[in-house]
Amino acid sequence: MINSTKLNAFFPNISKTQAPLIHFSRRLFSEKQIESTSTPTTPVYEKPRYATRSNYESTIRSSRIGREADPNTGVTPTYMQRWFLIITRLYRNRSEQPNIVPTPVILRMHERMRIVYLITAIPIFFAIFYIFEYLTGKKIVRDRASGKVVTRMP
């Protein structure tokens, strides 16, 4: 324990009574480690369950295909939607598709079609862009060869 002369060097304005000195010496200059009551506990992570293809086909795919819908809870797909249901692999062929498809299946088809639109739209855009760039380059070369000089943009 620290004697009062050391404490008086750190705290000169404290009275010379023993009570504050004992309090400060125990609280501030103690060698004892005080454990916090809010020590973080290590979180326990459970290993995730992975879905296998056989598990998927036995549970989700069968319930998706065998799901029944009536006109109030489902959608009658158009010709293009029936084709999109096959493209997005929600159904294997048209014979699997019911006349009225459940609404969650149609919503899932729309989500998957966003990806299909991006995958097809981006290459088409760049193909059109590079075709016009190529044609413009050919026109510039042809105009230079004929002696036409462009001084400003029209």
Secondary structure, DSSP 8 states (H G I E B T S, - for coil): ---HHHHHHH-TTS-S-HHHHHHHHHHHS--S----TT--------------HHHHIIIIIHHHHS----TTTEE---HHHHHHHHHTTSSSSTTTS-SSEEHHHHHHHHHHHHHHHHHHHHHHHHHHHHHHHHHHHHHHHHHHHHT----S--
